[in-house]
């Protein structure tokens, strides 16, 4: 943390601070967005976050397994199973066995939830696409590179320095 007088409003450090503040604010807004999705569906925020991960992975053509979902939402195996049971009972998720190894479970959104998710996330997707359209492909590549490096840095911090509570 820096004191206001220690900042140079036109310098590189100030620019980095503004970028970090923007990323933090975007993350907080995204969390709020997910919480509103949860309230809209009548779900706990953790359940809605998991459902969002399942929907997103499907949209990317890489449906999740319970283990991968567990890692994405930072829950234990047992807690993830309980969460999936709730989502399945609510009719939001189905577990399938699509792999040649029938022990592998794939998580899919139910046909009933997809239209509701599109209704909720549609305005978000449209506005984000419109905002990104303001930038050239080269600028977007630079953003991708920047965010990719930040993600690797965060992943490394989480698996090394911040692996357990207390930082050890």
Secondary structure, 3 states (H helix, E strand, C coil): CCCHHHCCCCCHHHHHHHHHHHHHHHHHHHHHHHHHHHHHHCCCHHHHHHHHHHHHHHHCCCCCCHHHHHHHHCCCHHHHHHHHHHHHHCCCEEEECCCCCCCCCEEEECHHHHHHHHHHHHHHHHHHHHHHCCCCHHHHHHHHHHHHHHHHHHHHHHHCCCCCCCCC
